[in-house]
């Protein structure tokens, strides 16, 4: 049997500089060195050795769907929601109700918002993993 651990998320983006600025501001991620190549792909640290890779694809069509998203957990989701509000970043619940959080059946609180390319990001308070 194989065992796996999460390594990175890679997203195609129209403008890598705009995306870097968004993720640094919205999620306060730190840029790290792209050790794989000399390409214009830029990397951000998600902590614990996990990474977000932003791959410039200015001429590619980016299709979005809320069901395709990545989720990050925080122990203080209310402070994070305030952070989004301070940055004037629109967020919603799963049903797209603006500026509303959602409490799942299992008690986990979550919100969704989009990056400059339309990718969906979920922030929740499930820190039990």
C-alpha positions in Angstrom: 0.0 0.0 0.0 1.2 3.5 -0.8 1.1 6.4 1.6 1.0 10.0 0.6 1.4 13.4 2.1 0.1 16.6 0.6 2.9 18.6 -1.2 1.6 21.5 -3.2 -1.3 23.1 -5.1 -0.5 24.5 -8.6 -2.8 27.1 -10.2 -2.6 28.6 -13.7 -2.9 32.4 -13.5 -3.3 35.2 -16.0 -0.9 37.6 -14.2 1.5 36.0 -11.7 2.4 39.4 -10.1 -1.3 40.2 -9.4 -1.8 36.7 -8.0 1.3 36.9 -5.8 0.1 40.2 -4.4 -3.4 38.9 -3.7 -2.2 35.8 -1.9 0.4 37.7 0.1 -2.3 40.2 1.2 -5.3 38.0 1.6 -3.7 34.9 3.1 -0.4 36.5 4.3 1.6 33.9 2.5 5.4 34.3 2.1 7.0 33.9 -1.2 9.7 31.2 -1.4 12.3 30.3 -4.0 11.2 28.2 -7.0 13.8 25.5 -6.7 12.5 23.4 -9.6 13.3 25.7 -12.6 14.2 29.1 -13.8 10.7 29.6 -15.1 8.4 32.5 -14.2 6.4 30.2 -11.9 6.4 31.6 -8.4 5.9 29.7 -5.2 4.3 30.6 -1.8 4.6 28.8 1.4 1.4 27.4 3.0 3.5 26.3 6.1 4.8 22.9 7.2 6.6 22.5 3.8 3.3 22.8 1.8 3.3 25.1 -1.1 1.1 27.1 -3.6 2.6 27.3 -7.1 1.4 30.1 -9.4 2.1 29.2 -13.0 1.7 32.1 -15.5 -0.6 31.3 -18.4 -1.6 34.7 -19.7 -3.2 33.3 -22.8 -5.0 30.3 -21.3 -8.7 30.2 -20.6 -9.3 29.6 -16.8 -12.5 27.8 -16.1 -13.9 28.0 -12.6 -16.4 26.0 -10.5 -17.0 26.5 -6.8 -16.9 22.7 -6.3 -13.2 22.8 -7.4 -11.6 24.7 -4.6 -8.9 24.4 -2.0 -9.5 24.8 1.7 -7.4 26.1 4.5 -8.2 25.9 8.2 -7.6 28.6 10.8 -8.3 28.6 14.6 -9.7 32.1 14.5 -12.1 32.3 11.5 -13.9 35.3 12.9 -10.7 37.3 12.8 -10.0 36.1 9.3 -13.5 37.1 8.1 -12.8 40.6 9.6 -9.5 40.6 7.7 -11.4 39.9 4.4 -13.8 42.7 5.2 -10.9 45.1 5.9 -9.4 44.2 2.5 -12.9 44.6 0.9 -12.7 41.0 -0.4 -16.1 39.7 -1.0 -16.9 36.3 0.6 -20.0 34.1 0.7 -21.4 30.8 2.0 -21.6 27.7 -0.1 -24.9 28.9 -1.6 -23.3 32.3 -2.7 -25.1 34.4 0.0 -22.9 37.5 0.1 -21.0 38.3 3.3 -22.3 35.2 5.1 -20.5 32.4 6.7 -21.9 28.9 6.9 -22.0 26.3 9.7 -21.8 22.8 8.3 -23.8 19.9 9.8 -20.6 18.8 11.6 -20.3 22.3 13.3 -17.4 23.5 11.1 -17.7 27.2 10.1 -16.6 28.1 6.6 -16.5 31.0 4.1 -15.6 31.1 0.4 -13.9 33.8 -1.7 -12.2 34.1 -5.0 -8.7 35.0 -6.1 -8.1 37.4 -9.1 -8.4 34.5 -11.6 -11.7 33.3 -10.1 -10.4 30.3 -8.2 -12.4 29.5 -5.1 -10.8 29.4 -1.7 -12.5 28.0 1.4 -11.4 29.0 4.8 -12.8 27.0 7.7 -12.2 26.4 11.4 -11.6 22.6 11.2 -8.2 22.6 12.9 -8.6 19.0 14.3 -6.5 17.4 11.6 
